[in-house]
Amino acid sequence: MPTSKKRREKKKRRDREPAAPAPAAEPSGGGGFLSRMRGGIRNVAGSGPKKPESLISKIVTWALVALVAYFVARRFGLIR
């Protein structure tokens, strides 16, 4: 789409003017988005307080590991 002469001149002027340095934004300590995201990552990584894993959770985890191992062994021909 063609641009008008005024817009082209405006753009040229803006490119020539030296850019003023932006003021440094200091964290306000309000616990913004990044802080909450960091807390969520910590929870996933397990750096928080530990709860003992339940028996059902252990059984389900080991069943899934065994199932994956079975399918991988079948895929590579270790099991017929």
C-alpha positions as CSV (number, residue, x, y, z in Angstrom):
1,M,0.0,0.0,0.0
2,P,1.5,3.4,-1.0
3,T,2.3,5.8,1.9
4,S,1.6,9.5,1.8
5,K,4.3,12.1,1.5
6,K,3.6,13.3,5.1
7,R,4.0,9.9,6.6
8,R,7.3,9.3,4.8
9,E,8.6,12.7,6.1
10,K,7.5,11.9,9.6
11,K,9.3,8.6,9.5
12,K,12.5,10.2,8.2
13,R,12.4,12.8,11.0
14,R,11.9,10.1,13.6
15,D,14.8,8.1,12.3
16,R,17.2,11.1,12.4
17,E,16.4,12.2,15.9
18,P,18.6,10.7,18.6
19,A,16.7,8.3,20.8
20,A,16.5,9.3,24.4
21,P,17.6,6.5,26.8
22,A,14.6,4.9,28.3
23,P,14.3,5.2,32.1
24,A,15.3,2.0,33.9
25,A,12.2,0.3,35.3
26,E,12.8,-0.8,38.8
27,P,10.8,-3.7,40.2
28,S,8.1,-2.4,42.5
29,G,8.2,-5.6,44.6
30,G,4.6,-6.3,44.0
31,G,5.1,-9.9,42.9
32,G,4.2,-9.6,39.2
33,F,3.8,-12.1,36.5
34,L,7.5,-13.3,36.5
35,S,7.5,-13.8,40.2
36,R,4.5,-16.0,40.0
37,M,5.9,-17.9,37.1
38,R,9.1,-18.4,39.0
39,G,7.1,-19.8,42.0
40,G,5.3,-22.2,39.7
41,I,8.6,-23.4,38.2
42,R,9.9,-24.0,41.8
43,N,6.8,-26.0,42.6
44,V,7.3,-28.2,39.5
45,A,11.0,-28.6,40.2
46,G,10.2,-29.7,43.7
47,S,12.2,-27.2,45.7
48,G,9.3,-26.6,48.1
49,P,8.3,-28.7,51.0
50,K,8.1,-32.4,50.3
51,K,5.1,-34.6,50.9
52,P,5.5,-38.3,51.0
53,E,4.3,-40.0,47.8
54,S,1.2,-42.1,48.2
55,L,1.2,-45.8,47.5
56,I,-1.3,-45.4,44.6
57,S,0.9,-42.8,43.0
58,K,3.9,-45.1,43.2
59,I,1.9,-48.0,41.7
60,V,0.6,-45.9,38.8
61,T,4.1,-44.5,38.2
62,W,5.8,-47.9,38.0
63,A,2.9,-49.3,35.9
64,L,3.5,-46.5,33.4
65,V,7.2,-47.1,33.3
66,A,6.7,-50.8,32.8
67,L,4.2,-50.2,30.0
68,V,6.6,-47.8,28.2
69,A,9.4,-50.3,28.6
70,Y,7.2,-53.1,27.1
71,F,6.3,-51.0,24.1
72,V,9.9,-49.9,23.5
73,A,11.1,-53.6,23.8
74,R,8.4,-54.6,21.2
75,R,9.4,-51.8,18.9
76,F,13.0,-52.9,18.8
77,G,12.1,-56.6,18.5
78,L,13.3,-57.7,21.9
79,I,9.8,-59.1,22.7
80,R,7.6,-60.8,20.1
